[in-house]
Amino acid sequence: MPVYEYYCKGCDGIFETIRPLSRSSEPAPCPACEKKAGRIPPTSFSAFTMREGYPRAIPDRGTYYHLGKEVKRRISGSVRMNEHPELNKPRPKPVKSKGEREIMREKQQLRAKEEKRMRADRVPVIRDRTRRGE
């Protein structure tokens, strides 16, 4: 059954009532003062349409909603559950501090020194390509 709005002149109030279509034009009793109230045009309007299988508000701005937040694109590809790429931006890789960069530089210098010593002693070089030590 549809919802209709009525205006009561006795208490100057507007109220809504659910009634069958056949009784929509009949006066309805006011819930505050029990007097008969006449039907009025709706004071508010809400509508939606379906686009791409999703309910859309009218007017449609061409945006989507993900967990109550407005986004410009639908989810495409693989993402973590309940996360949207526009809302949950990936964190940038952490930047190494000056001390960490200095330690890495020292390790590289020590490796280079060791390789130079091994070449001077004519020890065959065995390269470990698995990178487990870093």
NUMAR-814819 format. One line per 3 residues: number of its first residue (from 1); their letters; for each residue x, z, y of N, C-alpha, C. Coordinates in Angstrom, 1 decimal, m for minus. Example, Ala and Ser with C-alpha at 12.3 -4.5 7.8 and 13.67 -1.06 7.14 Angstrom:
<nodes>
1> AS> 13.2,7.8,m5.7,12.3,7.8,m4.5,13.2,7.8,m3.3 | 12.8,7.1,m2.2,13.7,7.1,m1.1,12.9,7.9,0.0
</nodes>
This chain:
<nodes>
1> MPV> 0.8,0.0,m1.2,0.0,0.0,0.0,0.9,0.0,1.3 | 0.4,m0.7,2.3,1.2,m0.8,3.5,1.1,0.5,4.4 | 2.0,0.6,5.3,2.0,1.7,6.3,1.5,1.2,7.6
4> YEY> 0.5,1.9,8.2,m0.1,1.5,9.5,0.1,2.6,10.5 | 0.2,2.2,11.8,0.3,3.2,12.8,m1.0,3.4,13.6 | m1.3,4.6,14.0,m2.5,4.9,14.7,m2.2,5.7,15.9
7> YCK> m3.0,5.6,17.0,m2.9,6.3,18.2,m4.1,7.2,18.4 | m3.9,8.5,18.6,m4.9,9.5,18.8,m5.0,9.7,20.3 | m6.2,9.4,20.9,m6.3,9.7,22.4,m6.5,11.2,22.7
10> GCD> m7.1,11.9,21.7,m7.3,13.3,21.9,m6.0,14.1,22.1 | m5.1,13.9,21.3,m3.8,14.7,21.4,m2.6,13.8,21.9 | m2.9,12.5,22.2,m1.9,11.6,22.8,m0.7,11.5,21.8
13> GIF> m1.0,11.3,20.5,0.0,11.2,19.5,m0.1,10.0,18.7 | 1.1,9.5,18.2,1.1,8.4,17.3,1.5,8.9,15.9 | 0.8,8.4,14.9,1.2,8.8,13.5,1.0,7.6,12.6
16> ETI> 1.6,7.7,11.4,1.6,6.7,10.4,0.8,7.1,9.2 | 0.1,6.2,8.6,m0.7,6.5,7.4,m0.6,5.3,6.4 | m0.5,5.7,5.1,m0.5,4.7,4.1,m2.0,4.5,3.7
19> RPL> m2.4,3.2,3.8,m3.8,2.9,3.5,m3.9,1.5,2.8 | m5.0,1.3,2.1,m5.2,m0.1,1.5,m5.5,m1.1,2.7 | m5.2,m2.3,2.4,m5.4,m3.4,3.4,m6.9,m3.5,3.8
22> SRS> m7.8,m3.2,2.9,m9.2,m3.3,3.2,m9.7,m2.3,4.2 | m8.9,m1.1,4.3,m9.3,m0.1,5.3,m8.4,0.0,6.5 | m7.6,m1.0,6.7,m6.6,m0.9,7.8,m7.2,m0.9,9.2
25> SEP> m8.2,m1.6,9.4,m8.8,m1.6,10.7,m9.8,m0.4,11.0 | m10.1,0.3,10.0,m11.0,1.5,10.3,m10.2,2.6,11.0 | m10.9,3.4,11.8,m10.2,4.6,12.4,m9.7,5.6,11.3
28> APC> m8.6,6.2,11.6,m8.0,7.2,10.6,m8.1,8.6,11.3 | m8.3,9.6,10.5,m8.3,11.0,11.1,m6.9,11.4,11.5 | m6.8,12.0,12.7,m5.5,12.4,13.2,m5.0,13.7,12.4
31> PAC> m3.8,13.8,12.0,m3.3,14.9,11.2,m3.2,16.2,12.1 | m3.1,16.0,13.4,m2.9,17.2,14.3,m4.3,17.8,14.8 | m5.2,16.9,15.2,m6.5,17.4,15.8,m7.7,16.9,15.0
34> EKK> m7.6,16.2,14.0,m8.6,15.7,13.1,m9.6,14.8,13.8 | m9.3,14.3,15.0,m10.2,13.3,15.6,m9.9,11.9,15.1 | m10.8,11.0,15.3,m10.6,9.6,14.8,m9.6,8.9,15.8
37> AGR> m8.7,8.2,15.2,m7.6,7.4,15.9,m7.7,6.0,15.6 | m7.5,5.1,16.6,m7.5,3.7,16.4,m6.1,3.1,16.0 | m6.2,2.0,15.3,m4.9,1.4,14.9,m4.2,0.7,16.0
40> IPP> m2.9,0.7,16.1,m2.1,0.1,17.1,m1.1,m0.8,16.4 | m0.5,m1.8,17.2,0.6,m2.6,16.6,1.8,m1.7,16.3 | 2.6,m2.1,15.3,3.8,m1.3,15.0,4.7,m1.1,16.2
43> TSF> 5.2,0.2,16.3,6.1,0.5,17.4,7.6,0.2,17.0 | 7.8,0.1,15.7,9.2,m0.2,15.2,9.1,m1.3,14.1 | 10.1,m2.0,13.9,10.1,m3.1,12.9,11.4,m3.1,12.2
46> SAF> 11.4,m3.2,10.9,12.6,m3.3,10.1,12.4,m4.4,9.0 | 13.3,m5.3,8.9,13.2,m6.3,7.9,14.6,m6.6,7.3 | 14.6,m7.3,6.1,15.9,m7.7,5.6,15.6,m9.0,4.8
49> TMR> 16.7,m9.6,4.5,16.6,m10.9,3.7,17.7,m10.8,2.6 | 17.7,m11.6,1.7,18.7,m11.6,0.6,19.7,m12.8,0.9 | 21.0,m12.5,0.9,22.0,m13.6,1.0,23.1,m13.3,m0.1
52> EGY> 23.3,m14.3,m0.9,24.3,m14.2,m1.9,24.1,m13.0,m2.9 | 22.8,m12.7,m3.1,22.4,m11.6,m4.0,22.5,m10.2,m3.4 | 22.8,m10.1,m2.1,22.8,m8.8,m1.5,21.8,m8.7,m0.4
55> PRA> 21.1,m7.6,m0.2,20.2,m7.4,0.9,20.9,m7.5,2.2 | 20.4,m8.2,3.2,21.0,m8.4,4.5,20.0,m7.9,5.6 | 20.5,m7.2,6.6,19.7,m6.9,7.7,19.4,m8.1,8.6
58> IPD> 18.3,m8.1,9.3,18.0,m9.1,10.3,18.2,m8.6,11.7 | 19.0,m9.1,12.6,19.7,m10.4,12.5,21.0,m10.2,11.6 | 21.3,m11.2,10.9,22.5,m11.1,10.0,23.7,m11.5,10.8
61> RGT> 24.7,m10.7,10.9,26.0,m11.0,11.6,27.0,m11.6,10.7 | 26.7,m11.9,9.5,27.6,m12.5,8.6,28.7,m11.6,8.0 | 28.4,m10.3,8.2,29.4,m9.3,7.6,28.8,m8.6,6.4
64> YYH> 29.6,m7.9,5.7,29.2,m7.2,4.4,29.4,m5.7,4.6 | 28.9,m4.9,3.7,29.1,m3.5,3.7,29.7,m3.1,2.4 | 30.7,m2.2,2.5,31.3,m1.6,1.3,31.3,m0.1,1.5
67> LGK> 30.5,0.6,0.6,30.3,2.0,0.7,30.0,2.5,2.1 | 29.1,1.8,2.7,28.5,2.2,4.0,29.4,1.7,5.2 | 30.5,1.0,5.0,31.4,0.6,6.1,31.3,m0.9,6.2
70> EVK> 31.3,m1.4,7.4,31.2,m2.9,7.6,32.6,m3.6,7.4 | 32.5,m4.7,6.6,33.8,m5.4,6.4,33.4,m6.9,6.6 | 34.5,m7.7,6.8,34.2,m9.1,7.1,34.2,m10.0,5.8
73> RRI> 34.8,m9.6,4.8,34.9,m10.4,3.5,34.4,m9.6,2.4 | 33.9,m10.3,1.4,33.5,m9.6,0.1,34.8,m9.4,m0.7 | 34.7,m8.5,m1.7,35.9,m8.2,m2.5,36.1,m9.4,m3.4
76> SGS> 37.4,m9.9,m3.4,37.7,m11.0,m4.3,39.1,m10.6,m5.0 | 39.2,m11.0,m6.2,40.5,m10.6,m6.9,40.4,m9.2,m7.5 | 41.5,m8.8,m8.0,41.5,m7.5,m8.6,41.9,m6.4,m7.5
79> VRM> 41.1,m5.4,m7.5,41.4,m4.2,m6.6,41.1,m3.0,m7.3 | 41.6,m1.9,m6.8,41.3,m0.6,m7.4,39.8,m0.2,m7.2 | 39.2,0.6,m8.1,37.8,0.9,m8.0,37.5,1.6,m6.7
82> NEH> 36.3,1.2,m6.1,35.8,1.8,m4.9,36.7,1.6,m3.7 | 37.6,0.6,m3.7,38.5,0.4,m2.6,38.3,m1.1,m2.1 | 38.3,m1.3,m0.9,38.2,m2.6,m0.3,39.5,m2.9,0.5
85> PEL> 40.0,m4.1,0.3,41.3,m4.4,1.0,41.3,m4.3,2.5 | 40.2,m4.4,3.1,40.1,m4.3,4.6,40.1,m2.8,5.0 | 39.5,m2.0,4.2,39.4,m0.5,4.5,40.6,0.3,4.0
88> NKP> 41.1,m0.1,2.8,42.2,0.6,2.2,43.4,m0.3,2.2 | 44.1,m0.3,3.4,45.2,m1.2,3.5,46.4,m0.6,2.7 | 47.2,m1.5,2.1,48.3,m0.9,1.3,49.4,m0.3,2.2
91> RPK> 49.9,0.8,1.7,50.9,1.5,2.5,52.2,0.7,2.5 | 52.9,0.7,3.6,54.2,0.0,3.7,55.2,0.8,2.9 | 56.2,0.0,2.4,57.3,0.7,1.6,58.0,1.7,2.5
94> PVK> 58.4,2.8,2.0,59.0,3.8,2.9,60.4,3.3,3.3 | 60.8,3.6,4.5,62.1,3.2,5.1,63.1,4.2,4.7 | 64.2,3.8,4.2,65.2,4.8,3.8,65.8,5.4,5.1
97> SKG> 66.2,6.7,5.0,66.8,7.4,6.1,68.2,7.0,6.3 | 68.8,7.4,7.4,70.2,7.1,7.7,71.1,7.6,6.6 | 70.8,8.9,6.1,71.7,9.5,5.1,71.6,8.7,3.8
100> ERE> 70.3,8.3,3.4,70.1,7.5,2.1,70.9,6.2,2.2 | 70.8,5.5,3.4,71.5,4.2,3.5,73.0,4.4,3.4 | 73.5,5.5,4.0,75.0,5.8,3.9,75.4,6.1,2.4
103> IMR> 74.6,6.8,1.7,74.9,7.0,0.3,74.9,5.7,m0.5 | 73.9,4.8,m0.3,73.9,3.5,m0.9,75.1,2.7,m0.6 | 75.6,2.7,0.7,76.8,2.0,1.1,78.0,2.5,0.4
106> EKQ> 78.1,3.9,0.3,79.2,4.5,m0.5,79.2,4.1,m1.9 | 78.1,4.0,m2.6,78.0,3.6,m4.0,78.5,2.2,m4.1 | 78.1,1.3,m3.2,78.5,m0.1,m3.3,80.0,m0.2,m3.1
109> QLR> 80.6,0.6,m2.2,82.0,0.5,m2.0,82.8,1.0,m3.2 | 82.3,2.1,m3.8,82.9,2.6,m5.0,82.8,1.6,m6.2 | 81.7,0.9,m6.3,81.5,m0.1,m7.4,82.5,m1.2,m7.1
112> AKE> 82.6,m1.7,m5.9,83.6,m2.7,m5.5,85.0,m2.3,m5.8 | 85.4,m1.1,m5.5,86.7,m0.6,m5.8,87.0,m0.6,m7.3 | 86.0,m0.1,m8.1,86.2,m0.1,m9.5,86.3,m1.5,m10.1
115> EKR> 85.5,m2.4,m9.7,85.6,m3.8,m10.1,87.0,m4.4,m9.8 | 87.5,m4.1,m8.6,88.8,m4.6,m8.2,89.9,m4.0,m9.1 | 89.8,m2.7,m9.4,90.8,m2.1,m10.3,90.7,m2.7,m11.7
118> MRA> 89.5,m3.0,m12.2,89.3,m3.6,m13.5,89.9,m5.0,m13.5 | 89.7,m5.8,m12.5,90.3,m7.1,m12.4,91.8,m7.1,m12.4 | 92.3,m6.1,m11.7,93.8,m6.0,m11.6,94.4,m5.6,m13.0
121> DRV> 93.6,m4.8,m13.7,94.1,m4.4,m15.1,93.7,m5.4,m16.1 | 93.0,m6.5,m15.7,92.6,m7.5,m16.6,91.6,m7.0,m17.7 | 90.7,m6.1,m17.3,89.7,m5.6,m18.2,88.5,m6.6,m18.1
124> PVI> 88.0,m7.1,m19.2,86.8,m8.0,m19.1,85.6,m7.3,m18.5 | 84.9,m8.0,m17.6,83.8,m7.5,m16.9,82.5,m7.6,m17.7 | 81.8,m6.5,m17.9,80.6,m6.5,m18.7,79.5,m6.2,m17.6
127> RDR> 78.6,m7.1,m17.4,77.6,m7.0,m16.4,76.3,m6.4,m17.0 | 75.8,m5.3,m16.5,74.5,m4.8,m16.9,73.4,m5.3,m16.0 | 72.6,m6.1,m16.5,71.5,m6.7,m15.7,70.2,m6.0,m15.7
130> TRR> 70.2,m4.9,m16.4,68.9,m4.1,m16.5,68.6,m3.2,m15.3 | 69.6,m2.9,m14.6,69.5,m2.1,m13.3,68.8,m0.7,m13.6 | 69.3,m0.1,m14.7,68.7,1.3,m15.0,69.3,2.4,m14.2
133> GE> 70.5,2.2,m13.7,71.2,3.3,m12.9,70.7,3.4,m11.5 | 69.9,2.6,m11.0,69.4,2.6,m9.6,68.0,3.1,m9.5
</nodes>
